[in-house]
């Protein structure tokens, strides 16, 4: 049996339990006042007030949220998650047709998702797009910096073109997108930037050297911007996914050896899905994270917590 004790306006102590309302000793119902109202009326009011406070603390409703790289995979799932929470979401990417299809598929609630073409590798296009969004909506509250690419092959096989392709999107593009949105946030005196990082910033995997380099650079970028922009009300954090099943990684993780290795090395025992990242992203954008900046949160099923090894339960004794 649970109990909640509080002082009534009459000065009497009410004990509200899952079995009813009682006095301190006699377990007789305590009348709240001369009107004879049941103390549960005030308990319900208290619970409603608490729920409203909690909703407000984690709310992103009516925020203007820009999702760079929001047409597929992780970016699309994050865009949908924020739209479902009542945010005004704008997604950007390289292809208008893909963006339009994504926006139509994830629009929900009061605010239809908008789509704007912006290839972050073409840094000259970033500023005008950001300025147009800010002019239309009056502000940008949150940037989800998601756009990223990868090529998996031995380090000695990378060409300069492949290297530039990865770094231009993952690091150079991410920097100038954050810079452009950051200027708007600095002018308005508030904002939250969430850079999508990677497990590779904690420990690089084989055969993805340029990608790992870009994500390590992104970690440094997150911290540097947080240091500079924090005094002006702009928070910058990173969100590092674990092994996530998306359309682009489905082939890799459909390999039984890879799938078994990923599940074995993830303490929660499964691969992630893009929707696993929504809660943390919403938290980082909400008032609940108001004193959090310069951090990278690993949403990875526990993978970076330590190393899993195939020791038997008896400790190998």
RODO-2510 file (C-alpha; in nm, 4 decimals, decimal comma):
residues 317
     n   res          X          Y          Z
     1     x     0,0000     0,0000     0,0000
     2     x     0,1321     0,3462    -0,0933
     3     x     0,0584     0,6624     0,1016
     4     x     0,0855     1,0350     0,0410
     5     x     0,0764     1,2681     0,3411
     6     x     0,0013     1,6370     0,3067
     7     x    -0,1398     1,9220     0,5152
     8     x    -0,4892     2,0361     0,4281
     9     x    -0,5897     2,4037     0,4212
    10     x    -0,7593     2,3431     0,7572
    11     x    -0,4264     2,2475     0,9109
    12     x    -0,5252     1,8822     0,9396
    13     x    -0,3000     1,6029     0,8143
    14     x    -0,4499     1,3894     0,5372
    15     x    -0,3141     1,0465     0,4532
    16     x    -0,4142     0,9440     0,1024
    17     x    -0,3569     0,5785     0,0196
    18     x    -0,4569     0,3445    -0,2571
    19     x    -0,7271     0,2281    -0,0139
    20     x    -0,8755     0,5736     0,0386
    21     x    -0,8251     0,8759     0,2602
    22     x    -0,7765     0,8549     0,6338
    23     x    -0,6820     1,0572     0,9372
    24     x    -0,3496     1,0180     1,1063
    25     x    -0,4507     0,7705     1,3767
    26     x    -0,8206     0,7010     1,3706
    27     x    -0,8229     0,6192     0,9956
    28     x    -1,1470     0,8134     0,9731
    29     x    -1,1980     1,0166     0,6568
    30     x    -1,0700     1,3714     0,7077
    31     x    -1,3001     1,6434     0,5784
    32     x    -1,1120     1,9031     0,3803
    33     x    -1,3246     2,1998     0,4891
    34     x    -1,6739     2,3055     0,5837
    35     x    -1,7867     2,2223     0,2308
    36     x    -1,7121     1,8578     0,3031
    37     x    -1,4947     1,8003    -0,0045
    38     x    -1,3041     1,4752    -0,0303
    39     x    -0,9254     1,5201    -0,0015
    40     x    -0,8921     1,3095    -0,3151
    41     x    -1,0191     1,6148    -0,5017
    42     x    -0,7019     1,7969    -0,3996
    43     x    -0,4869     1,4908    -0,4703
    44     x    -0,6218     1,4800    -0,8254
    45     x    -0,5471     1,8503    -0,8643
    46     x    -0,1949     1,7937    -0,7331
    47     x    -0,1386     1,5067    -0,9742
    48     x    -0,2670     1,7146    -1,2659
    49     x    -0,0351     1,9993    -1,1729
    50     x     0,2608     1,7611    -1,1485
    51     x     0,1798     1,6077    -1,4862
    52     x     0,1611     1,9533    -1,6439
    53     x     0,4957     2,0465    -1,4928
    54     x     0,6529     1,7260    -1,6274
    55     x     0,5023     1,7784    -1,9722
    56     x     0,6351     2,1336    -1,9789
    57     x     0,9811     2,0264    -1,8638
    58     x     1,0277     1,7870    -2,1546
    59     x     0,8186     1,9735    -2,4113
    60     x     0,9383     2,0693    -2,7587
    61     x     0,5910     2,1696    -2,8748
    62     x     0,5954     2,4639    -3,1193
    63     x     0,9738     2,4649    -3,1333
    64     x     1,1207     2,5400    -3,4774
    65     x     1,3422     2,2388    -3,5429
    66     x     1,5785     2,2085    -3,8393
    67     x     1,6908     1,8547    -3,9238
    68     x     1,9900     1,8503    -4,1563
    69     x     1,9905     1,5150    -4,3348
    70     x     1,6288     1,4456    -4,2467
    71     x     1,5058     1,2582    -4,5519
    72     x     1,6046     0,9055    -4,4478
    73     x     1,7353     0,6845    -4,1699
    74     x     1,8187     0,8443    -3,8362
    75     x     1,7367     1,1969    -3,9506
    76     x     1,3921     1,0968    -4,0742
    77     x     1,3125     0,9142    -3,7474
    78     x     1,4219     1,2150    -3,5414
    79     x     1,2170     1,4496    -3,7588
    80     x     0,9094     1,2327    -3,7115
    81     x     0,9692     1,2114    -3,3362
    82     x     0,9810     1,5897    -3,3021
    83     x     0,6797     1,6335    -3,5313
    84     x     0,4857     1,3869    -3,3166
    85     x     0,5752     1,6023    -3,0158
    86     x     0,4238     1,9104    -3,1766
    87     x     0,7382     2,0784    -3,3107
    88     x     0,7548     2,2754    -3,6350
    89     x     1,0002     2,0580    -3,8284
    90     x     1,1978     2,1472    -4,1404
    91     x     1,4060     1,8736    -4,3033
    92     x     1,6914     1,9312    -4,5466
    93     x     1,8773     1,7020    -4,7830
    94     x     2,0156     1,6724    -5,1338
    95     x     1,7123     1,5602    -5,3366
    96     x     1,3787     1,7414    -5,3478
    97     x     1,1762     1,4330    -5,4435
    98     x     1,3174     1,2277    -5,1553
    99     x     1,2593     1,5152    -4,9136
   100     x     0,9012     1,5679    -5,0284
   101     x     0,8206     1,1980    -4,9877
   102     x     0,9761     1,1913    -4,6418
   103     x     0,7952     1,5067    -4,5291
   104     x     0,4605     1,3712    -4,6468
   105     x     0,5215     1,0408    -4,4720
   106     x     0,6143     1,1811    -4,1313
   107     x     0,3883     1,4866    -4,1040
   108     x     0,1585     1,4626    -3,8054
   109     x    -0,0142     1,6836    -3,5561
   110     x    -0,0600     2,0558    -3,5958
   111     x     0,2429     2,1413    -3,8058
   112     x     0,3138     1,9699    -4,1412
   113     x     0,6820     1,8903    -4,1918
   114     x     0,8512     2,1236    -4,4414
   115     x     1,1285     2,0262    -4,6846
   116     x     1,4179     2,2360    -4,8179
   117     x     1,6979     2,1268    -5,0486
   118     x     2,0383     2,1877    -4,8913
   119     x     2,3490     1,9819    -4,9699
   120     x     2,5805     2,0618    -4,6796
   121     x     2,8815     1,9678    -4,8943
   122     x     2,7990     2,2822    -5,0921
   123     x     2,8608     2,5226    -4,8058
   124     x     2,7564     2,8235    -5,0104
   125     x     2,3956     2,7019    -5,0001
   126     x     2,3750     2,6620    -4,6231
   127     x     2,3550     3,0280    -4,5238
   128     x     2,0686     3,1274    -4,7563
   129     x     1,8589     2,8237    -4,6563
   130     x     1,9066     2,8920    -4,2852
   131     x     1,8287     3,2619    -4,3343
   132     x     1,5072     3,1780    -4,5242
   133     x     1,3914     2,9410    -4,2474
   134     x     1,4665     3,1969    -3,9760
   135     x     1,2879     3,4693    -4,1724
   136     x     0,9779     3,2540    -4,2226
   137     x     0,9504     3,1267    -3,8647
   138     x     1,1136     3,4106    -3,6733
   139     x     1,3618     3,1823    -3,4987
   140     x     1,5298     2,8410    -3,4974
   141     x     1,5099     2,6666    -3,1609
   142     x     1,6863     2,3376    -3,2349
   143     x     1,9280     2,2076    -3,4961
   144     x     1,9662     1,8329    -3,5385
   145     x     2,2914     1,8040    -3,7335
   146     x     2,2456     1,4576    -3,8835
   147     x     2,3738     1,4613    -4,2433
   148     x     2,6493     1,2035    -4,2815
   149     x     2,7976     0,9433    -4,5171
   150     x     3,0359     0,6500    -4,4874
   151     x     3,2505     0,4249    -4,7057
   152     x     3,3878     0,1000    -4,5600
   153     x     3,7207    -0,0178    -4,6986
   154     x     4,0887    -0,0481    -4,5957
   155     x     4,2684     0,2792    -4,5298
   156     x     4,5191     0,2237    -4,8125
   157     x     4,2385     0,2005    -5,0687
   158     x     4,0749     0,5398    -5,0096
   159     x     4,1062     0,7908    -5,2897
   160     x     4,1278     1,1647    -5,2341
   161     x     3,7801     1,1996    -5,3838
   162     x     3,6334     0,9467    -5,1371
   163     x     3,8106     1,1137    -4,8465
   164     x     3,6819     1,4571    -4,9464
   165     x     3,3293     1,3219    -4,9998
   166     x     3,3131     1,1942    -4,6404
   167     x     3,4834     1,4863    -4,4670
   168     x     3,3013     1,7516    -4,6701
   169     x     2,9634     1,6252    -4,5477
   170     x     3,0389     1,4808    -4,2052
   171     x     3,2650     1,7531    -4,0676
   172     x     3,2985     2,0527    -4,2971
   173     x     2,9273     2,0589    -4,3790
   174     x     2,8300     1,9947    -4,0171
   175     x     3,0509     2,2822    -3,9027
   176     x     2,9111     2,5378    -4,1425
   177     x     2,5521     2,4258    -4,0814
   178     x     2,6044     2,4647    -3,7059
   179     x     2,7777     2,7966    -3,7630
   180     x     2,4932     2,9359    -3,9739
   181     x     2,2233     2,8214    -3,7311
   182     x     2,4413     2,9225    -3,4370
   183     x     2,4521     3,2817    -3,5591
   184     x     2,0733     3,2920    -3,5583
   185     x     2,0586     3,1366    -3,2111
   186     x     2,3161     3,3816    -3,0777
   187     x     2,1084     3,6689    -3,2107
   188     x     1,7932     3,5367    -3,0423
   189     x     1,9797     3,4460    -2,7213
   190     x     1,8783     3,0808    -2,7062
   191     x     1,8935     2,7498    -2,8888
   192     x     2,0052     2,3898    -2,8811
   193     x     2,2298     2,2135    -3,1324
   194     x     2,2508     1,8340    -3,1331
   195     x     2,5317     1,6913    -3,3441
   196     x     2,4930     1,3259    -3,4414
   197     x     2,8207     1,1655    -3,3441
   198     x     2,9231     0,7970    -3,3529
   199     x     3,0714     0,5087    -3,1570
   200     x     3,3824     0,5779    -3,3625
   201     x     3,4567     0,8883    -3,1583
   202     x     3,4998     0,6602    -2,8559
   203     x     3,6937     0,3844    -3,0348
   204     x     3,7416     0,3666    -3,4137
   205     x     3,6325     0,0557    -3,5987
   206     x     3,8405    -0,1012    -3,8761
   207     x     3,7997     0,0063    -4,2383
   208     x     3,6233     0,3375    -4,1744
   209     x     3,9207     0,5684    -4,1118
   210     x     3,7895     0,8897    -4,2766
   211     x     3,4480     0,8409    -4,1151
   212     x     3,6047     0,7859    -3,7720
   213     x     3,8222     1,0935    -3,8216
   214     x     3,5180     1,3026    -3,9110
   215     x     3,3295     1,1925    -3,6007
   216     x     3,6252     1,2534    -3,3695
   217     x     3,6416     1,6015    -3,5186
   218     x     3,2696     1,6439    -3,4559
   219     x     3,3222     1,5677    -3,0872
   220     x     3,5814     1,8442    -3,0670
   221     x     3,3503     2,0773    -3,2568
   222     x     3,0671     2,0082    -3,0112
   223     x     3,2845     2,0934    -2,7129
   224     x     3,4379     2,4028    -2,8725
   225     x     3,1038     2,5515    -2,9719
   226     x     2,9573     2,4718    -2,6300
   227     x     3,2424     2,6625    -2,4639
   228     x     3,2045     2,9678    -2,6862
   229     x     2,8278     2,9899    -2,7141
   230     x     2,7157     2,8791    -2,3678
   231     x     2,7423     3,2283    -2,2135
   232     x     2,5016     3,3517    -2,4797
   233     x     2,2329     3,0913    -2,4153
   234     x     2,3165     2,8400    -2,6889
   235     x     2,3719     2,4779    -2,5869
   236     x     2,5638     2,2308    -2,8052
   237     x     2,5662     1,8565    -2,7392
   238     x     2,6366     1,5339    -2,9234
   239     x     2,4292     1,2191    -2,9585
   240     x     2,6309     0,9104    -3,0517
   241     x     2,4242     0,6147    -3,1771
   242     x     2,5268     0,2540    -3,1391
   243     x     2,4744     0,0026    -3,4171
   244     x     2,1483     0,1157    -3,5751
   245     x     1,9441    -0,0719    -3,8338
   246     x     1,8606     0,1601    -4,1245
   247     x     1,8000     0,1127    -4,4947
   248     x     2,1652     0,1957    -4,5601
   249     x     2,3012    -0,0543    -4,3030
   250     x     2,0477    -0,3328    -4,3545
   251     x     2,2774    -0,5272    -4,5886
   252     x     2,5685    -0,5137    -4,3427
   253     x     2,3648    -0,6297    -4,0441
   254     x     2,1819    -0,8980    -4,2411
   255     x     2,5114    -1,0901    -4,2432
   256     x     2,4684    -1,3503    -3,9642
   257     x     2,8282    -1,3105    -3,8463
   258     x     2,8006    -0,9335    -3,8209
   259     x     2,4578    -0,9471    -3,6600
   260     x     2,5743    -1,2009    -3,4009
   261     x     2,8854    -0,9954    -3,3225
   262     x     2,6815    -0,6735    -3,2854
   263     x     2,4270    -0,8319    -3,0554
   264     x     2,6938    -1,0069    -2,8481
   265     x     2,8889    -0,6835    -2,7951
   266     x     2,5823    -0,4788    -2,7047
   267     x     2,4887    -0,5372    -2,3381
   268     x     2,1196    -0,4905    -2,4117
   269     x     2,1495    -0,7781    -2,6554
   270     x     2,0095    -0,6247    -2,9721
   271     x     2,0858    -0,3802    -3,2510
   272     x     1,9213    -0,0411    -3,2284
   273     x     1,6615     0,1196    -3,4499
   274     x     1,6425     0,4910    -3,5348
   275     x     1,3449     0,5391    -3,3032
   276     x     1,5700     0,4492    -3,0076
   277     x     1,7367     0,7893    -3,0486
   278     x     1,4263     1,0068    -3,0383
   279     x     1,3870     1,0291    -2,6609
   280     x     1,7423     1,1468    -2,6013
   281     x     1,7245     1,4002    -2,8834
   282     x     1,3973     1,5421    -2,7508
   283     x     1,5474     1,5599    -2,4015
   284     x     1,8533     1,7498    -2,5293
   285     x     1,6274     2,0012    -2,7051
   286     x     1,3902     2,0456    -2,4102
   287     x     1,4026     2,2685    -2,1004
   288     x     1,4932     1,9559    -1,9006
   289     x     1,8452     1,9771    -2,0481
   290     x     1,8829     2,3464    -1,9756
   291     x     2,2055     2,2966    -1,7766
   292     x     2,3567     2,0420    -2,0155
   293     x     2,6083     2,1440    -2,2820
   294     x     2,9346     2,0198    -2,4319
   295     x     2,8434     1,6551    -2,3694
   296     x     2,8176     1,3558    -2,6004
   297     x     2,5583     1,1007    -2,4937
   298     x     2,6039     0,7463    -2,6257
   299     x     2,2730     0,5825    -2,7095
   300     x     2,4297     0,2487    -2,7881
   301     x     2,2680    -0,0219    -2,5780
   302     x     2,5684    -0,0041    -2,3451
   303     x     2,8408    -0,0854    -2,5951
   304     x     3,0957     0,1736    -2,4807
   305     x     3,0369     0,0831    -2,1146
   306     x     3,3043    -0,1864    -2,1371
   307     x     3,4209    -0,4905    -2,3266
   308     x     3,2156    -0,8063    -2,3557
   309     x     3,4098    -1,1320    -2,3533
   310     x     3,2902    -1,4907    -2,3896
   311     x     3,3854    -1,5996    -2,0384
   312     x     3,1620    -1,8733    -1,8902
   313     x     2,9346    -1,7927    -1,5951
   314     x     3,1608    -1,9851    -1,3566
   315     x     3,4437    -1,7456    -1,4377
   316     x     3,6369    -2,0108    -1,6243
   317     x     3,7314    -2,1866    -1,3003
***
